[in-house]
Amino acid sequence: MDEEGLEDAAILLMSLGEEEAAEVFKHLAPKEVQRLGETIAKLKSVPRERVESVIERFEEESADTSTLVADTDEYVKAVLRKALGEDKANLLIDRILQGSDITGIESLKWMDPVSVGELLRNEHPQIVAAILVHLDFDQASSVLKTFTERHRNEVMIRIATLDGIQPTALKDLNEVMSKVLAGGDRTRKASMGGVKTAAEIINMMGSAAETSILDYVREADSDLAQKIMDNMFVFDDLIKVDDKGIQSLLKEVQSESLIIALKGASPELRDKVFRNMSSRAAETLKEDLDSRGPVRLSEVEGEQKEMLKIVRRLVDEGQIVLAGGGDDEFV
C-alpha cells in the first residue's frame, strides 16, 4: 500500500471512532497495524474535503461486495463433514485450510526480535528454520542477529535447503516447535523456505553477518552458496534497475535518507541516481553529499536496508522489475 493509500485507510479508521477502529485492527497483520498506527499518529489535521472523499469512496467500494458466510473456515469444515463424513473430511480440511491456524507463529509476529530469539535460541536449528520462514524477512533477520554466529549460520543453511513444511494444526508455540516437521509423506507441503527465502533474509542482515553466513555455507556446499548469492539483491544492484524503476524509487525516498544511503554507494550508482533527477535536484544532492561529513557504516547500511524494503514493495506492486538468477526468472 502506498503512502496515499495508507493515509486514506488511517482517515477512514479515525472517522469510525475508537471502538469500531479497534475491531478493524483485530483483523490486521502486525505490520499493517504498525504502519497504520504510525500514519494515524502523523495525521494531526485532515481537510474536511479529504475525509468526505475517503468515506464516499469506501461506501462505493463496500456497496459492491457482500459477505455470504460469516466464518468461511467453519463453513468449509461443516460442509465437508456432512458431505464426506468425519474421517474423509478431516483428511482434506488441513490441506484446504493449511496455514490458516498457526496462532503460535502469528503470535511471534507481534513480539520483538530479542524475545523471539530468547524463545528459539535453545531449539534445534531445523526447528528454528521452520519457524523463521513464517516470519517477515526483516523480522527473521533481526531474530537471527540475536543468535551466536555459529547458531545463526547453522539455521541459515537449513533455511536455504528447506523445501517445504508439512501442514499442521499449530495451536501454540510449543506445538509449533514439536509438530511443524510432522505429518504424512502424502500430504502436500506448503511452499516455504529455500534458496530465495535464505537470500531475502540475508539481504536484511548487513555486510558483516552476510559475509560470515555465506562463507559458512560455501564451506558446506559451494553450489548452494552460489545459488543464494544469485538470488540476493544488494544495494549496489540498483545499478541494474532501469531508469523508470529508479524514478519510481526516488519518489518514495526522503532526501535525507537518500544522502546517507548514497554515502556508501559506488560512483556508477550515484551517477545513475543523478541522471534520473532534474538537473537542479541532482546538483543539490551532489552538494549535500559533498558537504556531509563522515557517516557511520551502520547508519549507511540502515538507510540502504530501508531503501531495499521500498524496492521490494515496488517490485510487488509491479513498478520495478528485478532480473533474477541464472534461469531468466523475475523476482
C-alpha positions as CSV (number, residue, x, y, z in Angstrom):
1,M,0.0,0.0,0.0
2,D,1.4,3.4,-1.0
3,E,1.5,6.5,1.3
4,E,-1.7,7.9,-0.1
5,G,-3.5,4.6,0.4
6,L,-2.2,4.3,4.0
7,E,-3.4,7.8,4.8
8,D,-6.8,7.1,3.3
9,A,-7.1,3.9,5.5
10,A,-5.9,5.9,8.5
11,I,-8.5,8.6,7.8
12,L,-11.3,6.0,7.5
13,L,-10.3,4.4,10.8
14,M,-10.2,7.7,12.6
15,S,-13.6,8.6,11.3
16,L,-15.0,5.3,12.7
17,G,-14.2,6.1,16.3
18,E,-12.2,4.1,18.9
19,E,-14.5,1.1,19.3
20,E,-15.1,0.4,15.6
21,A,-11.5,1.0,14.7
22,A,-10.3,-1.4,17.4
23,E,-12.5,-4.1,15.8
24,V,-10.8,-3.5,12.4
25,F,-7.3,-3.6,13.9
26,K,-8.1,-7.1,15.3
27,H,-8.2,-8.4,11.7
28,L,-4.9,-6.9,10.5
29,A,-1.4,-8.3,10.5
30,P,1.2,-6.9,12.9
31,K,3.0,-5.0,10.2
32,E,-0.3,-3.5,8.9
33,V,-1.2,-2.4,12.5
34,Q,2.3,-0.8,12.9
35,R,2.1,1.1,9.6
36,L,-1.4,2.3,10.1
37,G,-0.7,3.3,13.7
38,E,2.4,5.3,12.6
39,T,0.3,7.0,9.9
40,I,-2.5,7.9,12.3
41,A,0.0,9.4,14.7
42,K,1.3,11.7,12.0
43,L,-2.1,12.9,10.9
44,K,-2.6,15.9,13.2
45,S,-5.3,17.5,11.0
46,V,-7.1,16.5,7.8
47,P,-9.1,18.7,5.5
48,R,-12.8,18.0,5.6
49,E,-12.9,17.5,1.8
50,R,-10.4,14.7,2.1
51,V,-12.3,13.0,4.9
52,E,-15.6,13.2,2.9
53,S,-13.8,11.9,-0.3
54,V,-12.4,8.9,1.6
55,I,-15.7,8.0,3.2
56,E,-17.6,8.3,-0.1
57,R,-15.1,6.0,-1.9
58,F,-15.3,3.5,0.9
59,E,-19.1,3.4,0.6
60,E,-18.9,3.0,-3.1
61,E,-16.5,0.1,-2.9
62,S,-18.2,-1.6,0.0
63,A,-21.5,-1.5,-1.8
64,D,-20.1,-3.7,-4.5
65,T,-19.2,-6.5,-2.0
66,S,-21.2,-8.7,0.4
67,T,-20.4,-11.3,3.0
68,L,-22.1,-14.6,2.2
69,V,-20.7,-16.5,5.2
70,A,-19.6,-15.1,8.5
71,D,-16.9,-17.7,9.1
72,T,-15.7,-19.3,5.9
73,D,-13.3,-21.8,7.6
74,E,-16.1,-23.2,9.8
75,Y,-18.4,-23.3,6.8
76,V,-15.9,-25.4,4.8
77,K,-15.4,-27.8,7.7
78,A,-19.1,-28.2,8.2
79,V,-19.9,-28.8,4.6
80,L,-17.1,-31.3,4.1
81,R,-18.1,-33.3,7.2
82,K,-21.7,-33.5,6.1
83,A,-20.7,-34.5,2.6
84,L,-17.9,-36.9,3.2
85,G,-18.2,-38.0,6.8
86,E,-15.8,-37.1,9.7
87,D,-12.8,-39.3,8.7
88,K,-12.6,-38.4,5.0
89,A,-13.4,-34.7,5.7
90,N,-10.6,-34.4,8.2
91,L,-8.1,-35.7,5.6
92,L,-9.0,-32.7,3.4
93,I,-9.6,-30.0,5.9
94,D,-5.9,-29.4,6.7
95,R,-5.0,-29.3,3.1
96,I,-7.7,-26.7,2.2
97,L,-7.1,-24.6,5.3
98,Q,-3.3,-25.1,5.7
99,G,-1.6,-22.1,7.3
100,S,-4.9,-20.6,8.5
101,D,-4.5,-21.9,12.0
102,I,-0.9,-21.1,13.1
103,T,-1.7,-19.0,16.1
104,G,1.6,-19.7,17.8
105,I,3.6,-18.4,14.9
106,E,1.3,-15.5,14.4
107,S,1.9,-14.5,18.0
108,L,5.6,-14.4,17.3
109,K,5.0,-11.7,14.7
110,W,3.8,-9.4,17.4
111,M,6.9,-9.9,19.6
112,D,10.2,-8.0,19.4
113,P,13.1,-9.9,17.9
114,V,15.0,-10.2,21.2
115,S,12.1,-12.0,22.8
116,V,11.6,-14.3,19.8
117,G,15.4,-15.1,19.9
118,E,15.2,-16.0,23.6
119,L,12.3,-18.4,22.9
120,L,14.1,-20.1,20.0
121,R,17.7,-19.9,21.0
122,N,17.9,-23.4,22.5
123,E,15.8,-25.1,19.9
124,H,17.3,-27.3,17.2
125,P,18.4,-25.3,14.1
126,Q,15.9,-27.2,11.9
127,I,13.0,-26.2,14.1
128,V,14.2,-22.6,14.2
129,A,14.4,-22.6,10.4
130,A,10.9,-24.0,10.1
131,I,9.6,-21.2,12.3
132,L,11.5,-18.3,10.9
133,V,10.4,-18.9,7.3
134,H,6.8,-18.0,8.5
135,L,8.0,-14.5,9.7
136,D,8.6,-11.4,7.5
137,F,12.2,-11.3,6.2
138,D,13.2,-8.3,8.2
139,Q,11.9,-9.8,11.5
140,A,13.6,-13.1,10.8
141,S,16.9,-11.4,10.1
142,S,16.6,-9.4,13.3
143,V,15.9,-12.6,15.3
144,L,19.0,-14.2,13.7
145,K,21.1,-11.3,14.8
146,T,20.4,-12.2,18.4
147,F,22.0,-15.7,17.9
148,T,25.7,-16.6,18.1
149,E,27.4,-16.6,14.8
150,R,27.6,-20.4,14.6
151,H,24.0,-20.9,15.5
152,R,22.9,-18.3,13.0
153,N,24.9,-19.9,10.2
154,E,23.5,-23.4,11.0
155,V,20.0,-22.0,10.9
156,M,20.5,-20.2,7.6
157,I,21.9,-23.3,5.8
158,R,18.8,-25.1,6.9
159,I,16.5,-22.3,5.6
160,A,18.3,-22.5,2.3
161,T,17.8,-26.2,2.0
162,L,14.2,-26.3,3.3
163,D,11.9,-27.4,0.5
164,G,8.6,-27.3,2.4
165,I,6.8,-27.8,5.7
166,Q,4.1,-30.3,6.4
167,P,0.8,-28.5,7.2
168,T,-0.1,-29.0,10.9
169,A,-2.7,-27.5,13.2
170,L,-0.4,-25.2,15.2
171,K,-2.2,-24.2,18.4
172,D,0.6,-22.5,20.3
173,L,4.3,-22.1,20.1
174,N,5.2,-25.4,21.9
175,E,3.1,-27.2,19.3
176,V,4.8,-25.3,16.5
177,M,8.2,-26.5,17.8
178,S,7.1,-30.1,18.2
179,K,4.8,-30.6,15.2
180,V,6.0,-28.3,12.4
181,L,8.1,-31.1,10.8
182,A,5.4,-33.8,11.4
183,G,2.8,-35.2,9.0
184,G,2.4,-37.9,6.4
185,D,4.6,-38.1,3.3
186,R,1.5,-37.9,1.1
187,T,0.4,-34.6,2.5
188,R,1.0,-31.6,0.2
189,K,3.8,-29.3,1.5
190,A,3.5,-25.6,2.0
191,S,6.0,-23.8,-0.3
192,M,8.2,-22.2,2.3
193,G,12.0,-21.9,2.8
194,G,14.5,-22.5,0.1
195,V,17.3,-20.5,-1.5
196,K,15.2,-17.4,-2.3
197,T,14.0,-17.2,1.3
198,A,17.5,-17.5,2.6
199,A,18.7,-14.8,0.2
200,E,15.9,-12.4,1.3
201,I,16.7,-12.8,5.0
202,I,20.5,-12.4,4.4
203,N,19.8,-9.3,2.4
204,M,18.4,-7.7,5.6
205,M,21.3,-8.6,7.9
206,G,24.1,-6.2,6.9
207,S,27.5,-6.9,5.3
208,A,29.3,-8.5,8.3
209,A,26.7,-11.1,9.0
210,E,26.2,-11.7,5.3
211,T,29.9,-12.5,4.7
212,S,30.0,-14.8,7.7
213,I,26.9,-16.8,6.6
214,L,28.0,-17.1,3.0
215,D,31.5,-18.2,4.0
216,Y,29.9,-20.9,6.3
217,V,27.5,-22.1,3.6
218,R,30.3,-22.1,1.0
219,E,32.4,-24.4,3.1
220,A,29.5,-26.8,3.5
221,D,28.2,-26.6,-0.1
222,S,29.7,-24.2,-2.6
223,D,26.9,-24.7,-5.1
224,L,24.3,-23.8,-2.5
225,A,26.2,-20.7,-1.6
226,Q,26.4,-19.6,-5.3
227,K,22.6,-20.2,-5.7
228,I,21.9,-18.0,-2.6
229,M,24.2,-15.2,-4.0
230,D,22.5,-15.4,-7.4
231,N,19.2,-14.7,-5.6
232,M,20.4,-11.9,-3.4
233,F,19.7,-8.3,-4.3
234,V,22.0,-5.8,-2.6
235,F,22.1,-2.0,-2.7
236,D,24.7,-1.8,-5.5
237,D,22.4,-4.0,-7.6
238,L,20.2,-0.9,-8.1
239,I,22.6,-0.2,-11.0
240,K,20.7,-3.0,-12.8
241,V,17.2,-1.3,-12.3
242,D,16.0,0.6,-15.4
243,D,15.6,4.4,-15.3
244,K,11.8,4.2,-14.8
245,G,12.3,1.9,-11.8
246,I,14.9,4.3,-10.3
247,Q,12.5,7.2,-10.8
248,S,9.7,5.3,-9.0
249,L,12.1,4.6,-6.1
250,L,13.2,8.2,-5.8
251,K,9.6,9.3,-5.4
252,E,9.4,7.1,-2.3
253,V,12.7,8.1,-0.6
254,Q,13.2,11.1,1.7
255,S,16.2,13.3,0.6
256,E,18.0,12.8,4.0
257,S,17.7,9.0,3.7
258,L,19.0,9.1,0.1
259,I,22.0,11.2,1.1
260,I,23.1,8.8,3.8
261,A,22.4,5.7,1.7
262,L,24.5,7.1,-1.3
263,K,27.4,7.9,1.0
264,G,28.2,4.1,0.7
265,A,27.3,3.8,-3.0
266,S,29.6,3.2,-5.9
267,P,30.2,6.2,-8.2
268,E,28.3,4.4,-11.0
269,L,25.2,4.1,-8.9
270,R,25.4,7.7,-7.8
271,D,25.6,8.8,-11.4
272,K,22.6,6.7,-12.3
273,V,20.6,8.3,-9.5
274,F,21.7,11.8,-10.6
275,R,20.6,11.0,-14.2
276,N,17.1,10.2,-13.0
277,M,16.6,13.5,-11.2
278,S,16.1,17.0,-12.5
279,S,19.3,18.9,-13.1
280,R,18.5,21.2,-10.1
281,A,17.7,18.3,-7.8
282,A,20.9,16.5,-8.9
283,E,23.1,19.5,-8.2
284,T,21.5,19.9,-4.7
285,L,22.1,16.3,-3.9
286,K,25.7,16.4,-5.1
287,E,26.3,19.5,-2.9
288,D,24.7,17.8,0.1
289,L,26.8,14.7,-0.4
290,D,30.0,16.7,-0.7
291,S,29.2,18.8,2.4
292,R,28.1,15.9,4.6
293,G,30.9,14.7,6.9
294,P,31.7,11.1,7.7
295,V,28.7,8.9,8.4
296,R,28.8,5.7,10.4
297,L,28.8,2.5,8.4
298,S,25.9,1.1,10.5
299,E,23.8,4.2,9.6
300,V,24.6,4.0,5.9
301,E,23.7,0.3,5.9
302,G,20.5,1.0,7.8
303,E,19.3,3.6,5.3
304,Q,20.3,1.3,2.4
305,K,18.2,-1.5,4.0
306,E,15.2,0.8,4.3
307,M,15.6,1.6,0.6
308,L,15.7,-2.1,-0.3
309,K,12.5,-2.6,1.6
310,I,10.9,0.1,-0.6
311,V,12.4,-1.7,-3.7
312,R,10.7,-4.9,-2.7
313,R,7.4,-3.2,-2.2
314,L,7.6,-1.6,-5.6
315,V,8.5,-5.0,-7.1
316,D,5.4,-6.4,-5.5
317,E,3.4,-3.5,-7.0
318,G,4.9,-4.1,-10.4
319,Q,6.6,-0.7,-10.5
320,I,10.1,-2.2,-10.6
321,V,11.2,-5.4,-12.3
322,L,14.4,-7.1,-11.0
323,A,16.3,-9.6,-13.1
324,G,16.6,-12.9,-11.2
325,G,19.3,-15.6,-11.2
326,G,20.6,-17.7,-14.0
327,D,17.1,-19.1,-15.0
328,D,15.9,-15.8,-16.6
329,E,13.2,-15.7,-13.9
330,F,11.9,-12.5,-12.4
331,V,11.7,-11.9,-8.7
